Amino acid sequence: MTGTGLQNWYGYLKSHDRAALWDLLHPDAVFESPVVHTPQRGRDITFKYLTSAGNVLGGPDFTYIGEWRSENGAVLEFTKEVDGITINGVDIITFDASDRITHFKVMVRPLKAINLLHRLMGEQLARP
């Protein structure tokens, strides 16, 4: 992996440039949530989930604390405190040959954090 896609992801996290995120997503991108049973398919829904997650988890205390790279992707471990609950999770991101995100899976622990995210993400996703 050249790392360009991952660098672009980190760039989006700093800038919150929604157009940059849109360009980073492959049209057939798939998003897998820690609380939704079925994969969410397509750029539109993946974009909505990722921007909503940015609203819920974003901010100066969101921190990636580990990074593991493969030939076409990365696993990024993160931590964030929300409402007194420490959320620990991983983003598993796959890129295509053009460095666009094709698959984005989020896994979270502990159960209290999952329940909190379920509620907060539900509120975000319900907005037009």
N, C-alpha and C positions, 0 to 999 in steps of 0.2 A: 504494500500500500504506500502510495506516495505521501500520504498525510494531508494532501490539499483539502480533501473533503472534511477531514477532522479539523483542520485549521479554520475552514469556513464555518464549521459548527461553533467553534470557540469564538470566532469573530461575531457571529450572530448573537451569542450570549452576552457579549460586551455591548454591542450596538443596539440590540433589540430591533434591528431593521427588518420589518416584516417582508419587504420586497426581497431582501437577501435570503431569508428563510424560504420563501416561495421558490426562488431560483435554485436553492439547494435541494429541494425535494423533487424526486423523479415523479413523473405524472402517475405512475402505477405504484407509488409508495404505499407501504403497509405499516400501520401502527398497531401495536399490541399493548393494551393497558393492563395494569395489575388487577383491575376490578371488572373489566368487561370481558365476557367469555369469548366473543368472536373477534377475530382480527378486523380492524377497520381499514378498508381498502380504498386507495385513491389519494391524490394530492390534497383535494379539498378537505376531507375529514382529518387527514394526518396533520395538515396545517392548523386546523381548528383545535385539535388536541394539544399540539405543541405550543401554540400561542396561549391557550388556556392554562397549560401547565406553567408557562412562564409567568402568568399573572398570579398563580397560586404559590409557586415555589421560588420565583425570581427574587432578586434583591441581593444586597451585599453579603448576606450570610449564607447564601447557597454556595456550596463549595464542592468541587470535585476533589476527592481525596485519594483516588487511585486511577490508573489508566493502564489497560492492557490492549495491545494492538495485534491484529492478525493481518493477513495479506489483503483483505478487503473490508476490514471493519475494526471496531474497537469496543471495549467494555469500559465504561466510565462509572466509577463508584462515587456517589454523592451523599452529602448530608445537609440537612436543613432543619431548623427548629421552627415549628409553627404551633401557636397556642400552647406552649410548654411541652410539646411532644417532639422528640427528636426523630426525624424521618431519615432512614438510611435506605439507600436503594442503588440500583445500577441501571444505566442506559446502555442497551446493547444495540449498536448502530452498524448497519451494513451499507456500503457504498458500491456504486457501479463503476465501470471503467472511466466514466466521465466525472467521477467524484461527487455524484449526487446520491442522496440518501434514498435507498430502496426499501429498507426495513428498519423500524425503530421499535424496540421492545423495552418496556420499563418493568422492573421488578422492585418491590418495596417491602420493607419490614420495619418494625413489628406490626402486629395486627392493629394496635391502636392507631398507628400511622396510616395504615391502609384504610381504616374506617374514616379517619379524618380526611384523607385525600378523596375518598369516594364522595363525601358530602361537599367538600369545597370544589372539586372538579365538576360535580353535577350542577352546582350553582353557576359556575363559569360557562359550561357547555349549554345551559338553558338560555343564555343571553343571545340575542340576535346577532 
